[in-house]
């Protein structure tokens, strides 16, 4: 599907974009990938990596700027919407800015994609959008709803919109693994709560889920990757086995455990080999066989949470992953 196409990635200089671009160039050989973001320094650094590849273009812009989006989307076939204000404490203390990017920016992307006749759009979401307790999660839930409803706005033969949702990206900038690695030699690690659990996903798995969505989507689906969980103490022991622990308490807006599918979503959720699919309850889309395909309904009381997950990552698996990816951890 993506072969010989023109793809635009909003927030494309972030962790996801830095992995999506080379993987997609290699697998699909698109005509062009446009990296759309507002940070000129990150664009300059990323451009050096692709200096000899004419398929990669860079476009300075902000999803808050609708006119700039219209210009950037000229001739684009597919869009991955990865731009977001996503650090939980940052969003809590700068709520207006978070809403401008995550909600108003989503509306701008939807309108511009419809008007520019983009074929398909996949928006990146987060586990924090399921039963949110912080502003970041609340804005991403609103964004998810906007992208789902965008299918009705675009009409039967217009732009299609879907969402992918996953948890903590292993080794990405600002995440727990590079943070622990950066301070492990100090002899002490700050731990929020020893009971805390998180979903674990690699960037490669995140990119693969986006490809799956582009290939499978009819419009309005939320794709949730089946991924393992891990306890924060197991992560700390792998990174710094000899360190002492300082328990500092949960930060504002933070959950003890994460959730990707709530019990309220269970009636509209279907299971597949490597992911779940939440169908929208509007317009009777939840009973659309075209969207369900070969999916199997989950139990009425089903919920997908990091503490009740059936799959757990072993410490040895994490240790091996860190050893194999040392050079990339925290750099993307």
C-alpha positions, 0 to 999 in steps of 0.5 A: 500500500505505501509503495511509491506513495507520499507519506507525511509524519507530523512530529516526525523528528520524535522517537517514533519518526526517527524509527518509522522513516528508515523502516518504511523506506526500507520495506516500502520504498515510498516516493517521498516521506515528509517530516513535519515538525516545529523544532529546526535543530531536531530537523537539522540533526535528523536531516544529516542521517538522510542527507543522501536519500532524496526520498526524505524531505523536511518541512518546518511547521506546527500542527497548531498552524492550519495554513501551514498544514494545508501547504505541507499536505499538498500531494500527500497520500498517507499521514501518520499523526505523531505530534503531541505534548506528551510529558505528563507533568509538563501537561499538568502544569501547562494545560492550555498549551497541551490542549492547543497541540493535542486537541486543536492540533488534531482538529487541524490535521483532520480538516486539512487531510479531508480538504487535501484528499489524503487517503488514510490517516493513522493517529498515535495514541497512548495507554493514558487515553483509556480512563484518563486521570491526567490532562495528557490522557484526557487530551489524547482521548479527545483526540482519539474521538475526533479522529474516529468522528473524522470518518463521518465528516469525510464521507463515504469515499473520503479520507479514512482515519484510525488510531493506534494505542500502545504503552511505554516505548522502551528506550525512547527519550525521557522514558524510564530505562534511559533515565535509570541508565543515566543515574545508575552510577550514583548508587541510588534510583528514585522509585515512585512506587514498588507496585507500579507496572507498565506496558513495554513496547519497542519502537519497531513494534510501534511502527509495525502496528501503524503499518498494520493499521494502514493495511487493515483499516476501514475507518474508526478503529483503535488498534491496541498492540498485544505487549508484555508488562513489567514491574518497575522494580524488575526494571530497576534491578536489571538496569542497576542491580546494586543500587539502593532505592529511594521511594518518592511517591507517584507524580501528579497525574500518574497512575499506579498501573496503566490501562489500554482497554477499559471494561466500558470498551469491552463490548466493542473490542475484538481480539486478533493474533497480535493486537486488539481492535476497539470499534466505535460505538457511533453509527453502528460501526461496532457491528460492521463485519467489514471492520470486524473481519476475523476478530473474536469478541472479548468477554463482557468484563474484559479489560487490558491493564498492565497489572492484569496482563497475561504476558510479562517481560522477563528480566533476562529479556529486558537485559538482553534488549538493553545490551543489543540496543545500548547505542540507541537508548535515549537517543531517539 
